[in-house]
């Protein structure tokens, strides 16, 4: 997913460098479809990230109250998985925000072409 969204953002940036786009309606329609896909992906990753954060907190609290090696390992594993989930969600969130801005730019280009 990371490569997909980064490649698409670069593709859109290249399209927007050319202010006069022949098939702007098709580009906008495709762009909205891609945004919806990435929004869905972002929602799923938000749910997973929040779940891992909650599990990390719960396992940490249990480890403090009932110390054992197993709970410490479990807490460490949750925290270890939480970091890449946060990084991936951050990437998705920021790039979807960019896509919103690019959509606005496309609409302005369309309005100028009319």
Biopython code that builds the backbone (N, CA, C, O; Angstrom):
import numpy as np
from Bio.PDB.StructureBuilder import StructureBuilder

atoms = [
    (1, "UNK", "N", (0.829, -1.189, 0.000)),
    (1, "UNK", "CA", (0.000, 0.000, 0.000)),
    (1, "UNK", "C", (0.874, 1.253, 0.000)),
    (1, "UNK", "O", (0.544, 2.251, -0.641)),
    (2, "UNK", "N", (1.978, 1.192, 0.716)),
    (2, "UNK", "CA", (2.860, 2.361, 0.787)),
    (2, "UNK", "C", (3.345, 2.749, -0.608)),
    (2, "UNK", "O", (3.284, 3.916, -0.994)),
    (3, "UNK", "N", (3.822, 1.770, -1.351)),
    (3, "UNK", "CA", (4.318, 2.050, -2.703)),
    (3, "UNK", "C", (3.175, 2.553, -3.584)),
    (3, "UNK", "O", (3.367, 3.461, -4.393)),
    (4, "UNK", "N", (2.010, 1.977, -3.432)),
    (4, "UNK", "CA", (0.857, 2.362, -4.242)),
    (4, "UNK", "C", (0.500, 3.828, -4.043)),
    (4, "UNK", "O", (0.350, 4.566, -5.017)),
    (5, "UNK", "N", (0.365, 4.250, -2.811)),
    (5, "UNK", "CA", (-0.058, 5.632, -2.563)),
    (5, "UNK", "C", (1.051, 6.623, -2.924)),
    (5, "UNK", "O", (0.769, 7.700, -3.449)),
    (6, "UNK", "N", (2.292, 6.271, -2.649)),
    (6, "UNK", "CA", (3.391, 7.177, -2.999)),
    (6, "UNK", "C", (3.524, 7.319, -4.518)),
    (6, "UNK", "O", (3.760, 8.415, -5.026)),
    (7, "UNK", "N", (3.370, 6.203, -5.238)),
    (7, "UNK", "CA", (3.412, 6.272, -6.703)),
    (7, "UNK", "C", (2.255, 7.105, -7.245)),
    (7, "UNK", "O", (2.429, 7.890, -8.177)),
    (8, "UNK", "N", (1.080, 6.930, -6.660)),
    (8, "UNK", "CA", (-0.069, 7.686, -7.151)),
    (8, "UNK", "C", (0.080, 9.186, -6.873)),
    (8, "UNK", "O", (-0.277, 10.014, -7.710)),
    (9, "UNK", "N", (0.599, 9.524, -5.715)),
    (9, "UNK", "CA", (0.823, 10.943, -5.390)),
    (9, "UNK", "C", (1.807, 11.557, -6.394)),
    (9, "UNK", "O", (1.598, 12.679, -6.855)),
    (10, "UNK", "N", (2.863, 10.837, -6.729)),
    (10, "UNK", "CA", (3.816, 11.342, -7.730)),
    (10, "UNK", "C", (3.159, 11.478, -9.099)),
    (10, "UNK", "O", (3.410, 12.442, -9.821)),
    (11, "UNK", "N", (2.324, 10.516, -9.448)),
    (11, "UNK", "CA", (1.609, 10.581, -10.728)),
    (11, "UNK", "C", (0.714, 11.820, -10.801)),
    (11, "UNK", "O", (0.682, 12.515, -11.816)),
    (12, "UNK", "N", (-0.002, 12.083, -9.726)),
    (12, "UNK", "CA", (-0.889, 13.249, -9.694)),
    (12, "UNK", "C", (-0.084, 14.539, -9.726)),
    (12, "UNK", "O", (-0.478, 15.498, -10.388)),
    (13, "UNK", "N", (1.020, 14.571, -9.030)),
    (13, "UNK", "CA", (1.874, 15.760, -9.060)),
    (13, "UNK", "C", (2.366, 16.034, -10.482)),
    (13, "UNK", "O", (2.425, 17.186, -10.912)),
    (14, "UNK", "N", (2.716, 14.977, -11.201)),
    (14, "UNK", "CA", (3.153, 15.146, -12.598)),
    (14, "UNK", "C", (2.010, 15.631, -13.476)),
    (14, "UNK", "O", (2.217, 16.462, -14.361)),
    (15, "UNK", "N", (0.820, 15.126, -13.242)),
    (15, "UNK", "CA", (-0.351, 15.581, -14.006)),
    (15, "UNK", "C", (-0.611, 17.055, -13.742)),
    (15, "UNK", "O", (-0.915, 17.815, -14.661)),
    (16, "UNK", "N", (-0.491, 17.451, -12.490)),
    (16, "UNK", "CA", (-0.795, 18.840, -12.126)),
    (16, "UNK", "C", (0.264, 19.831, -12.612)),
    (16, "UNK", "O", (-0.005, 21.028, -12.713)),
    (17, "UNK", "N", (1.453, 19.340, -12.910)),
    (17, "UNK", "CA", (2.466, 20.235, -13.469)),
    (17, "UNK", "C", (2.021, 20.763, -14.831)),
    (17, "UNK", "O", (2.347, 21.884, -15.222)),
    (18, "UNK", "N", (1.271, 19.927, -15.536)),
    (18, "UNK", "CA", (0.706, 20.325, -16.816)),
    (18, "UNK", "C", (-0.649, 20.971, -16.536)),
    (18, "UNK", "O", (-1.635, 20.272, -16.305)),
    (19, "UNK", "N", (-0.697, 22.279, -16.555)),
    (19, "UNK", "CA", (-1.919, 23.010, -16.173)),
    (19, "UNK", "C", (-3.083, 22.762, -17.127)),
    (19, "UNK", "O", (-4.245, 22.851, -16.729)),
    (20, "UNK", "N", (-2.778, 22.455, -18.364)),
    (20, "UNK", "CA", (-3.830, 22.211, -19.357)),
    (20, "UNK", "C", (-3.956, 20.701, -19.548)),
    (20, "UNK", "O", (-3.122, 20.079, -20.208)),
    (21, "UNK", "N", (-5.002, 20.119, -18.968)),
    (21, "UNK", "CA", (-5.217, 18.676, -19.049)),
    (21, "UNK", "C", (-6.413, 18.431, -19.969)),
    (21, "UNK", "O", (-7.495, 18.975, -19.751)),
    (22, "UNK", "N", (-6.211, 17.615, -20.988)),
    (22, "UNK", "CA", (-7.250, 17.392, -21.995)),
    (22, "UNK", "C", (-8.497, 16.710, -21.433)),
    (22, "UNK", "O", (-9.614, 17.176, -21.660)),
    (23, "UNK", "N", (-8.318, 15.648, -20.728)),
    (23, "UNK", "CA", (-9.444, 14.874, -20.206)),
    (23, "UNK", "C", (-9.591, 15.062, -18.691)),
    (23, "UNK", "O", (-9.548, 14.093, -17.933)),
    (24, "UNK", "N", (-9.757, 16.270, -18.274)),
    (24, "UNK", "CA", (-9.778, 16.606, -16.855)),
    (24, "UNK", "C", (-10.916, 15.910, -16.109)),
    (24, "UNK", "O", (-10.760, 15.541, -14.945)),
    (25, "UNK", "N", (-12.056, 15.729, -16.774)),
    (25, "UNK", "CA", (-13.174, 15.055, -16.102)),
    (25, "UNK", "C", (-12.834, 13.610, -15.767)),
    (25, "UNK", "O", (-13.170, 13.124, -14.687)),
    (26, "UNK", "N", (-12.169, 12.923, -16.690)),
    (26, "UNK", "CA", (-11.751, 11.545, -16.440)),
    (26, "UNK", "C", (-10.701, 11.479, -15.331)),
    (26, "UNK", "O", (-10.723, 10.585, -14.486)),
    (27, "UNK", "N", (-9.799, 12.430, -15.354)),
    (27, "UNK", "CA", (-8.743, 12.475, -14.326)),
    (27, "UNK", "C", (-9.366, 12.708, -12.950)),
    (27, "UNK", "O", (-8.982, 12.064, -11.974)),
    (28, "UNK", "N", (-10.321, 13.625, -12.875)),
    (28, "UNK", "CA", (-10.977, 13.918, -11.595)),
    (28, "UNK", "C", (-11.770, 12.711, -11.112)),
    (28, "UNK", "O", (-11.732, 12.374, -9.929)),
    (29, "UNK", "N", (-12.486, 12.061, -12.024)),
    (29, "UNK", "CA", (-13.272, 10.886, -11.640)),
    (29, "UNK", "C", (-12.372, 9.773, -11.116)),
    (29, "UNK", "O", (-12.668, 9.161, -10.089)),
    (30, "UNK", "N", (-11.275, 9.512, -11.822)),
    (30, "UNK", "CA", (-10.324, 8.496, -11.374)),
    (30, "UNK", "C", (-9.716, 8.886, -10.029)),
    (30, "UNK", "O", (-9.517, 8.039, -9.158)),
    (31, "UNK", "N", (-9.428, 10.152, -9.872)),
    (31, "UNK", "CA", (-8.833, 10.645, -8.632)),
    (31, "UNK", "C", (-9.781, 10.426, -7.443)),
    (31, "UNK", "O", (-9.350, 10.012, -6.367)),
    (32, "UNK", "N", (-11.052, 10.703, -7.647)),
    (32, "UNK", "CA", (-12.028, 10.490, -6.568)),
    (32, "UNK", "C", (-12.152, 9.014, -6.205)),
    (32, "UNK", "O", (-12.325, 8.674, -5.034)),
    (33, "UNK", "N", (-12.067, 8.151, -7.189)),
    (33, "UNK", "CA", (-12.107, 6.708, -6.915)),
    (33, "UNK", "C", (-10.889, 6.298, -6.096)),
    (33, "UNK", "O", (-11.009, 5.559, -5.119)),
    (34, "UNK", "N", (-9.725, 6.779, -6.497)),
    (34, "UNK", "CA", (-8.498, 6.460, -5.743)),
    (34, "UNK", "C", (-8.573, 6.997, -4.322)),
    (34, "UNK", "O", (-8.171, 6.313, -3.380)),
    (35, "UNK", "N", (-9.082, 8.214, -4.157)),
    (35, "UNK", "CA", (-9.224, 8.779, -2.810)),
    (35, "UNK", "C", (-10.119, 7.877, -1.963)),
    (35, "UNK", "O", (-9.814, 7.626, -0.797)),
    (36, "UNK", "N", (-11.201, 7.394, -2.528)),
    (36, "UNK", "CA", (-12.104, 6.535, -1.743)),
    (36, "UNK", "C", (-11.413, 5.246, -1.338)),
    (36, "UNK", "O", (-11.622, 4.761, -0.226)),
    (37, "UNK", "N", (-10.586, 4.674, -2.226)),
    (37, "UNK", "CA", (-9.834, 3.467, -1.869)),
    (37, "UNK", "C", (-8.876, 3.754, -0.712)),
    (37, "UNK", "O", (-8.797, 2.992, 0.251)),
    (38, "UNK", "N", (-8.160, 4.855, -0.825)),
    (38, "UNK", "CA", (-7.183, 5.185, 0.218)),
    (38, "UNK", "C", (-7.861, 5.585, 1.527)),
    (38, "UNK", "O", (-7.316, 5.343, 2.603)),
    (39, "UNK", "N", (-9.041, 6.194, 1.445)),
    (39, "UNK", "CA", (-9.785, 6.505, 2.669)),
    (39, "UNK", "C", (-10.189, 5.221, 3.386)),
    (39, "UNK", "O", (-10.111, 5.132, 4.611)),
    (40, "UNK", "N", (-10.618, 4.241, 2.620)),
    (40, "UNK", "CA", (-10.993, 2.961, 3.219)),
    (40, "UNK", "C", (-9.787, 2.306, 3.881)),
    (40, "UNK", "O", (-9.873, 1.816, 5.007)),
    (41, "UNK", "N", (-8.685, 2.304, 3.185)),
    (41, "UNK", "CA", (-7.452, 1.742, 3.736)),
    (41, "UNK", "C", (-7.039, 2.487, 5.013)),
    (41, "UNK", "O", (-6.601, 1.878, 5.989)),
    (42, "UNK", "N", (-7.187, 3.798, 4.983)),
    (42, "UNK", "CA", (-6.841, 4.616, 6.150)),
    (42, "UNK", "C", (-7.738, 4.279, 7.336)),
    (42, "UNK", "O", (-7.255, 4.186, 8.464)),
    (43, "UNK", "N", (-9.036, 4.095, 7.098)),
    (43, "UNK", "CA", (-9.964, 3.733, 8.171)),
    (43, "UNK", "C", (-9.601, 2.388, 8.783)),
    (43, "UNK", "O", (-9.581, 2.245, 10.005)),
    (44, "UNK", "N", (-9.317, 1.410, 7.944)),
    (44, "UNK", "CA", (-8.944, 0.083, 8.446)),
    (44, "UNK", "C", (-7.677, 0.173, 9.287)),
    (44, "UNK", "O", (-7.595, -0.434, 10.356)),
    (45, "UNK", "N", (-6.698, 0.918, 8.816)),
    (45, "UNK", "CA", (-5.451, 1.038, 9.579)),
    (45, "UNK", "C", (-5.642, 1.842, 10.859)),
    (45, "UNK", "O", (-4.949, 1.596, 11.847)),
    (46, "UNK", "N", (-6.554, 2.785, 10.860)),
    (46, "UNK", "CA", (-6.863, 3.500, 12.096)),
    (46, "UNK", "C", (-7.451, 2.540, 13.124)),
    (46, "UNK", "O", (-7.065, 2.566, 14.292)),
    (47, "UNK", "N", (-8.371, 1.702, 12.697)),
    (47, "UNK", "CA", (-8.987, 0.731, 13.611)),
    (47, "UNK", "C", (-7.935, -0.219, 14.168)),
    (47, "UNK", "O", (-7.906, -0.479, 15.371)),
    (48, "UNK", "N", (-7.077, -0.735, 13.303)),
    (48, "UNK", "CA", (-6.028, -1.664, 13.749)),
    (48, "UNK", "C", (-5.045, -0.963, 14.686)),
    (48, "UNK", "O", (-4.640, -1.533, 15.698)),
    (49, "UNK", "N", (-4.666, 0.257, 14.357)),
    (49, "UNK", "CA", (-3.721, 1.001, 15.197)),
    (49, "UNK", "C", (-4.309, 1.281, 16.572)),
    (49, "UNK", "O", (-3.621, 1.118, 17.580)),
    (50, "UNK", "N", (-5.562, 1.697, 16.629)),
    (50, "UNK", "CA", (-6.213, 1.959, 17.913)),
    (50, "UNK", "C", (-6.341, 0.665, 18.713)),
    (50, "UNK", "O", (-6.130, 0.661, 19.926)),
    (51, "UNK", "N", (-6.683, -0.426, 18.045)),
    (51, "UNK", "CA", (-6.777, -1.716, 18.728)),
    (51, "UNK", "C", (-5.439, -2.101, 19.358)),
    (51, "UNK", "O", (-5.389, -2.511, 20.518)),
    (52, "UNK", "N", (-4.353, -1.969, 18.591)),
    (52, "UNK", "CA", (-3.041, -2.302, 19.141)),
    (52, "UNK", "C", (-2.634, -1.344, 20.253)),
    (52, "UNK", "O", (-1.962, -1.756, 21.199)),
    (53, "UNK", "N", (-3.021, -0.091, 20.162)),
    (53, "UNK", "CA", (-2.716, 0.855, 21.245)),
    (53, "UNK", "C", (-3.455, 0.458, 22.522)),
    (53, "UNK", "O", (-2.875, 0.474, 23.607)),
    (54, "UNK", "N", (-4.727, 0.104, 22.392)),
    (54, "UNK", "CA", (-5.517, -0.318, 23.559)),
    (54, "UNK", "C", (-4.946, -1.601, 24.148)),
    (54, "UNK", "O", (-4.803, -1.718, 25.365)),
    (55, "UNK", "N", (-4.621, -2.564, 23.289)),
    (55, "UNK", "CA", (-4.031, -3.815, 23.777)),
    (55, "UNK", "C", (-2.686, -3.564, 24.457)),
    (55, "UNK", "O", (-2.361, -4.214, 25.451)),
    (56, "UNK", "N", (-1.912, -2.634, 23.930)),
    (56, "UNK", "CA", (-0.618, -2.299, 24.544)),
    (56, "UNK", "C", (-0.820, -1.711, 25.934)),
    (56, "UNK", "O", (-0.112, -2.074, 26.873)),
    (57, "UNK", "N", (-1.776, -0.811, 26.067)),
    (57, "UNK", "CA", (-2.039, -0.185, 27.368)),
    (57, "UNK", "C", (-2.546, -1.222, 28.368)),
    (57, "UNK", "O", (-2.091, -1.259, 29.512)),
    (58, "UNK", "N", (-3.479, -2.058, 27.940)),
    (58, "UNK", "CA", (-4.032, -3.088, 28.835)),
    (58, "UNK", "C", (-2.937, -4.054, 29.275)),
    (58, "UNK", "O", (-2.833, -4.376, 30.459)),
    (59, "UNK", "N", (-2.121, -4.519, 28.330)),
    (59, "UNK", "CA", (-1.062, -5.458, 28.705)),
    (59, "UNK", "C", (-0.018, -4.781, 29.588)),
    (59, "UNK", "O", (0.547, -5.425, 30.472)),
    (60, "UNK", "N", (0.245, -3.501, 29.365)),
    (60, "UNK", "CA", (1.181, -2.774, 30.225)),
    (60, "UNK", "C", (0.646, -2.667, 31.649)),
    (60, "UNK", "O", (1.384, -2.873, 32.612)),
    (61, "UNK", "N", (-0.641, -2.343, 31.780)),
    (61, "UNK", "CA", (-1.242, -2.246, 33.115)),
    (61, "UNK", "C", (-1.254, -3.594, 33.824)),
    (61, "UNK", "O", (-0.998, -3.669, 35.026)),
    (62, "UNK", "N", (-1.549, -4.656, 33.087)),
    (62, "UNK", "CA", (-1.505, -5.992, 33.682)),
    (62, "UNK", "C", (-0.084, -6.349, 34.103)),
    (62, "UNK", "O", (0.112, -6.975, 35.145)),
    (63, "UNK", "N", (0.892, -5.966, 33.322)),
    (63, "UNK", "CA", (2.289, -6.263, 33.649)),
    (63, "UNK", "C", (2.703, -5.537, 34.930)),
    (63, "UNK", "O", (3.449, -6.082, 35.744)),
    (64, "UNK", "N", (2.219, -4.311, 35.103)),
    (64, "UNK", "CA", (2.545, -3.574, 36.329)),
    (64, "UNK", "C", (1.888, -4.234, 37.540)),
    (64, "UNK", "O", (2.520, -4.373, 38.587)),
    (65, "UNK", "N", (0.626, -4.642, 37.406)),
    (65, "UNK", "CA", (-0.107, -5.224, 38.530)),
    (65, "UNK", "C", (0.244, -6.677, 38.792)),
    (65, "UNK", "O", (0.264, -7.105, 39.946)),
    (66, "UNK", "N", (0.519, -7.441, 37.754)),
    (66, "UNK", "CA", (0.829, -8.869, 37.894)),
    (66, "UNK", "C", (2.082, -9.194, 37.087)),
    (66, "UNK", "O", (2.000, -9.812, 36.026)),
    (67, "UNK", "N", (3.242, -8.776, 37.593)),
    (67, "UNK", "CA", (4.477, -8.929, 36.820)),
    (67, "UNK", "C", (4.792, -10.400, 36.513)),
    (67, "UNK", "O", (4.795, -11.256, 37.398)),
    (68, "UNK", "N", (5.052, -10.651, 35.252)),
    (68, "UNK", "CA", (5.525, -11.965, 34.816)),
    (68, "UNK", "C", (6.255, -11.785, 33.494)),
    (68, "UNK", "O", (6.038, -10.817, 32.765)),
    (69, "UNK", "N", (7.120, -12.737, 33.207)),
    (69, "UNK", "CA", (7.910, -12.677, 31.977)),
    (69, "UNK", "C", (6.985, -12.726, 30.752)),
    (69, "UNK", "O", (7.201, -12.004, 29.778)),
    (70, "UNK", "N", (5.962, -13.575, 30.807)),
    (70, "UNK", "CA", (5.044, -13.708, 29.686)),
    (70, "UNK", "C", (4.331, -12.400, 29.369)),
    (70, "UNK", "O", (4.216, -12.016, 28.205)),
    (71, "UNK", "N", (3.852, -11.714, 30.407)),
    (71, "UNK", "CA", (3.172, -10.430, 30.185)),
    (71, "UNK", "C", (4.135, -9.357, 29.685)),
    (71, "UNK", "O", (3.763, -8.510, 28.873)),
    (72, "UNK", "N", (5.377, -9.400, 30.175)),
    (72, "UNK", "CA", (6.373, -8.434, 29.696)),
    (72, "UNK", "C", (6.668, -8.660, 28.217)),
    (72, "UNK", "O", (6.782, -7.702, 27.452)),
    (73, "UNK", "N", (6.790, -9.909, 27.817)),
    (73, "UNK", "CA", (7.039, -10.223, 26.404)),
    (73, "UNK", "C", (5.845, -9.801, 25.556)),
    (73, "UNK", "O", (6.016, -9.227, 24.480)),
    (74, "UNK", "N", (4.630, -10.085, 26.042)),
    (74, "UNK", "CA", (3.425, -9.696, 25.318)),
    (74, "UNK", "C", (3.345, -8.176, 25.150)),
    (74, "UNK", "O", (3.039, -7.685, 24.063)),
    (75, "UNK", "N", (3.617, -7.442, 26.216)),
    (75, "UNK", "CA", (3.601, -5.979, 26.156)),
    (75, "UNK", "C", (4.642, -5.471, 25.162)),
    (75, "UNK", "O", (4.369, -4.571, 24.368)),
    (76, "UNK", "N", (5.818, -6.047, 25.215)),
    (76, "UNK", "CA", (6.884, -5.654, 24.287)),
    (76, "UNK", "C", (6.479, -5.928, 22.840)),
    (76, "UNK", "O", (6.727, -5.107, 21.956)),
    (77, "UNK", "N", (5.859, -7.079, 22.600)),
    (77, "UNK", "CA", (5.433, -7.421, 21.232)),
    (77, "UNK", "C", (4.359, -6.455, 20.733)),
    (77, "UNK", "O", (4.394, -6.031, 19.579)),
    (78, "UNK", "N", (3.398, -6.104, 21.606)),
    (78, "UNK", "CA", (2.371, -5.136, 21.203)),
    (78, "UNK", "C", (2.996, -3.778, 20.870)),
    (78, "UNK", "O", (2.640, -3.150, 19.874)),
    (79, "UNK", "N", (3.921, -3.340, 21.705)),
    (79, "UNK", "CA", (4.579, -2.060, 21.456)),
    (79, "UNK", "C", (5.427, -2.104, 20.192)),
    (79, "UNK", "O", (5.500, -1.130, 19.442)),
    (80, "UNK", "N", (6.065, -3.245, 19.968)),
    (80, "UNK", "CA", (6.884, -3.407, 18.776)),
    (80, "UNK", "C", (6.032, -3.351, 17.505)),
    (80, "UNK", "O", (6.469, -2.808, 16.490)),
    (81, "UNK", "N", (4.832, -3.905, 17.557)),
    (81, "UNK", "CA", (3.931, -3.856, 16.407)),
    (81, "UNK", "C", (3.247, -2.503, 16.272)),
    (81, "UNK", "O", (2.901, -2.090, 15.165)),
    (82, "UNK", "N", (3.052, -1.818, 17.377)),
    (82, "UNK", "CA", (2.358, -0.534, 17.355)),
    (82, "UNK", "C", (3.148, 0.524, 16.580)),
    (82, "UNK", "O", (2.560, 1.353, 15.886)),
    (83, "UNK", "N", (4.450, 0.499, 16.696)),
    (83, "UNK", "CA", (5.292, 1.508, 16.043)),
    (83, "UNK", "C", (5.129, 1.492, 14.514)),
    (83, "UNK", "O", (4.886, 2.550, 13.932)),
    (84, "UNK", "N", (5.254, 0.326, 13.834)),
    (84, "UNK", "CA", (5.051, 0.354, 12.382)),
    (84, "UNK", "C", (3.615, 0.702, 11.979)),
    (84, "UNK", "O", (3.394, 1.327, 10.942)),
    (85, "UNK", "N", (2.636, 0.296, 12.802)),
    (85, "UNK", "CA", (1.249, 0.656, 12.500)),
    (85, "UNK", "C", (1.059, 2.170, 12.551)),
    (85, "UNK", "O", (0.377, 2.734, 11.696)),
    (86, "UNK", "N", (1.640, 2.819, 13.519)),
    (86, "UNK", "CA", (1.536, 4.275, 13.629)),
    (86, "UNK", "C", (2.238, 4.936, 12.436)),
    (86, "UNK", "O", (1.718, 5.892, 11.860)),
    (87, "UNK", "N", (3.399, 4.434, 12.075)),
    (87, "UNK", "CA", (4.135, 5.008, 10.953)),
    (87, "UNK", "C", (3.349, 4.851, 9.647)),
    (87, "UNK", "O", (3.299, 5.774, 8.834)),
    (88, "UNK", "N", (2.735, 3.677, 9.451)),
    (88, "UNK", "CA", (1.970, 3.450, 8.230)),
    (88, "UNK", "C", (0.710, 4.317, 8.206)),
    (88, "UNK", "O", (0.359, 4.877, 7.168)),
    (89, "UNK", "N", (0.042, 4.424, 9.334)),
    (89, "UNK", "CA", (-1.152, 5.261, 9.382)),
    (89, "UNK", "C", (-0.784, 6.727, 9.117)),
    (89, "UNK", "O", (-1.514, 7.436, 8.425)),
    (90, "UNK", "N", (0.325, 7.165, 9.656)),
    (90, "UNK", "CA", (0.810, 8.526, 9.434)),
    (90, "UNK", "C", (1.027, 8.778, 7.936)),
    (90, "UNK", "O", (0.631, 9.817, 7.407)),
    (91, "UNK", "N", (1.657, 7.815, 7.266)),
    (91, "UNK", "CA", (1.886, 7.927, 5.830)),
    (91, "UNK", "C", (0.558, 8.019, 5.077)),
    (91, "UNK", "O", (0.396, 8.876, 4.208)),
    (92, "UNK", "N", (-0.385, 7.145, 5.405)),
    (92, "UNK", "CA", (-1.685, 7.167, 4.731)),
    (92, "UNK", "C", (-2.407, 8.484, 4.977)),
    (92, "UNK", "O", (-2.928, 9.093, 4.042)),
    (93, "UNK", "N", (-2.440, 8.919, 6.212)),
    (93, "UNK", "CA", (-3.164, 10.143, 6.567)),
    (93, "UNK", "C", (-2.610, 11.346, 5.817)),
    (93, "UNK", "O", (-3.366, 12.111, 5.218)),
    (94, "UNK", "N", (-1.311, 11.512, 5.849)),
    (94, "UNK", "CA", (-0.699, 12.679, 5.199)),
    (94, "UNK", "C", (-0.888, 12.667, 3.687)),
    (94, "UNK", "O", (-1.128, 13.712, 3.081)),
    (95, "UNK", "N", (-0.780, 11.497, 3.079)),
    (95, "UNK", "CA", (-0.914, 11.449, 1.626)),
    (95, "UNK", "C", (-2.362, 11.584, 1.178)),
    (95, "UNK", "O", (-2.614, 12.132, 0.105)),
    (96, "UNK", "N", (-3.311, 11.108, 1.953)),
    (96, "UNK", "CA", (-4.715, 11.327, 1.613)),
    (96, "UNK", "C", (-5.033, 12.814, 1.729)),
    (96, "UNK", "O", (-5.796, 13.345, 0.922)),
    (97, "UNK", "N", (-4.468, 13.482, 2.706)),
    (97, "UNK", "CA", (-4.656, 14.930, 2.822)),
    (97, "UNK", "C", (-4.094, 15.645, 1.596)),
    (97, "UNK", "O", (-4.692, 16.601, 1.103)),
    (98, "UNK", "N", (-2.942, 15.181, 1.104)),
    (98, "UNK", "CA", (-2.377, 15.757, -0.122)),
    (98, "UNK", "C", (-3.326, 15.553, -1.299)),
    (98, "UNK", "O", (-3.511, 16.442, -2.129)),
    (99, "UNK", "N", (-3.924, 14.363, -1.351)),
    (99, "UNK", "CA", (-4.831, 14.068, -2.461)),
    (99, "UNK", "C", (-6.051, 14.975, -2.432)),
    (99, "UNK", "O", (-6.574, 15.337, -3.486)),
    (100, "UNK", "N", (-6.511, 15.347, -1.247)),
    (100, "UNK", "CA", (-7.617, 16.316, -1.150)),
    (100, "UNK", "C", (-7.203, 17.660, -1.757)),
    (100, "UNK", "O", (-7.968, 18.274, -2.501)),
    (101, "UNK", "N", (-6.012, 18.100, -1.439)),
    (101, "UNK", "CA", (-5.508, 19.372, -1.971)),
    (101, "UNK", "C", (-5.372, 19.282, -3.484)),
    (101, "UNK", "O", (-5.711, 20.225, -4.200)),
    (102, "UNK", "N", (-4.876, 18.152, -3.969)),
    (102, "UNK", "CA", (-4.731, 17.975, -5.415)),
    (102, "UNK", "C", (-6.091, 17.951, -6.105)),
    (102, "UNK", "O", (-6.224, 18.425, -7.233)),
    (103, "UNK", "N", (-7.077, 17.414, -5.445)),
    (103, "UNK", "CA", (-8.430, 17.432, -6.012)),
    (103, "UNK", "C", (-8.909, 18.874, -6.193)),
    (103, "UNK", "O", (-9.467, 19.229, -7.231)),
    (104, "UNK", "N", (-8.686, 19.689, -5.178)),
    (104, "UNK", "CA", (-9.063, 21.103, -5.285)),
    (104, "UNK", "C", (-8.335, 21.785, -6.447)),
    (104, "UNK", "O", (-8.925, 22.593, -7.164)),
    (105, "UNK", "N", (-7.058, 21.460, -6.630)),
    (105, "UNK", "CA", (-6.300, 22.036, -7.745)),
    (105, "UNK", "C", (-6.865, 21.576, -9.081)),
    (105, "UNK", "O", (-6.938, 22.353, -10.033)),
    (106, "UNK", "N", (-7.262, 20.317, -9.149)),
    (106, "UNK", "CA", (-7.863, 19.802, -10.386)),
    (106, "UNK", "C", (-9.166, 20.521, -10.705)),
    (106, "UNK", "O", (-9.444, 20.832, -11.863)),
    (107, "UNK", "N", (-9.952, 20.781, -9.689)),
    (107, "UNK", "CA", (-11.210, 21.490, -9.897)),
    (107, "UNK", "C", (-10.946, 22.906, -10.414)),
    (107, "UNK", "O", (-11.670, 23.393, -11.283)),
    (108, "UNK", "N", (-9.929, 23.557, -9.891)),
    (108, "UNK", "CA", (-9.576, 24.895, -10.374)),
    (108, "UNK", "C", (-9.126, 24.865, -11.826)),
    (108, "UNK", "O", (-9.470, 25.747, -12.612)),
    (109, "UNK", "N", (-8.350, 23.838, -12.175)),
    (109, "UNK", "CA", (-7.917, 23.692, -13.567)),
    (109, "UNK", "C", (-9.124, 23.467, -14.467)),
    (109, "UNK", "O", (-9.193, 24.012, -15.568)),
    (110, "UNK", "N", (-10.062, 22.676, -14.004)),
    (110, "UNK", "CA", (-11.270, 22.410, -14.779)),
    (110, "UNK", "C", (-12.064, 23.697, -14.987)),
    (110, "UNK", "O", (-12.546, 23.972, -16.086)),
    (111, "UNK", "N", (-12.191, 24.473, -13.930)),
    (111, "UNK", "CA", (-12.950, 25.739, -14.018)),
    (111, "UNK", "C", (-12.275, 26.717, -15.001)),
    (111, "UNK", "O", (-12.961, 27.460, -15.703)),
    (112, "UNK", "N", (-10.962, 26.715, -15.048)),
    (112, "UNK", "CA", (-10.252, 27.598, -15.980)),
    (112, "UNK", "C", (-10.398, 27.130, -17.419)),
    (112, "UNK", "O", (-10.401, 27.941, -18.345)),
    (113, "UNK", "N", (-10.520, 25.811, -17.606)),
    (113, "UNK", "CA", (-10.640, 25.257, -18.960)),
    (113, "UNK", "C", (-12.014, 25.453, -19.569)),
    (113, "UNK", "O", (-12.178, 25.368, -20.786)),
    (114, "UNK", "N", (-12.991, 25.713, -18.733)),
    (114, "UNK", "CA", (-14.366, 25.851, -19.242)),
    (114, "UNK", "C", (-14.577, 27.165, -19.930)),
    (114, "UNK", "O", (-15.675, 27.440, -20.414)),
]
sb = StructureBuilder()
sb.init_structure("model")
sb.init_model(0)
sb.init_chain("A")
sb.init_seg("    ")
for serial, (resi, resn, name, xyz) in enumerate(atoms, 1):
    if name == "N":
        sb.init_residue(resn, " ", resi, " ")
    sb.init_atom(name, np.array(xyz, "f"), 0.0, 1.0, " ", f" {name:<3s}", serial, name[0])
structure = sb.get_structure()
